[in-house]
């Protein structure tokens, strides 16, 4: 009977989470993480069975569909292969996202990994190592691409869109519909 009510509570939580923005989602999940800093945005991640082994510092953003894998259960199959008790060994570890890290959409974060302060992980990457501070990584497995400083300089030099004020570098004072129209004209005409 207890598991029935637990399943109902979980379904209600899942429904609520689907409707939340990225910041509200992170706050709703706060009790499940080892640590969750301030101003964290999680765009509908997939959390594994051990969210208590996830530590996320301040100002972290995880784009849509980031997968946190804290526990590699392949060791259970190996235990069966060796004909030993599957509790004999385990492959489990923490995932740490340091301050101002960004993790791109559909990235997979494996056990015993971290993303350094001010680092960026490209969309679709598989992180299998500890990424140092101030670096951009991507690929499968993720590898060093450039420093965050080089990436910032590249973004600035390529930022010549008509919806950006060339003097201030800020978004022009247009409403949402005007912005959509300007972007469509720029990319499709």
Long-range contacts (C-beta under 8 A, 24 or more apart in sequence): 17-44, 18-44, 22-61, 26-56, 34-94, 37-99, 42-66, 43-105, 50-92, 53-92, 53-93, 53-94, 53-95, 53-111, 54-94, 54-95, 54-96, 54-97, 55-94, 55-95, 55-96, 55-97, 56-96, 56-97, 57-96, 57-97, 57-98, 57-99, 57-100, 57-101, 57-117, 58-99, 58-100, 59-99, 59-100, 60-97, 60-98, 60-99, 60-100, 60-101, 60-102, 60-103, 61-101, 61-102, 61-103, 62-97, 62-102, 62-103, 62-107, 63-102, 63-103, 63-104, 63-105, 63-106, 63-107, 63-123, 64-105, 64-106, 65-105, 65-106, 66-103, 66-104, 66-105, 66-106, 66-107, 66-108, 66-109, 67-106, 67-107, 67-108, 67-109, 68-95, 68-109, 69-108, 69-109, 69-110, 69-111, 70-94, 70-95, 70-111, 71-111, 72-110, 72-111, 98-133, 104-138, 118-148, 119-148, 120-148, 120-151, 161-186, 162-186
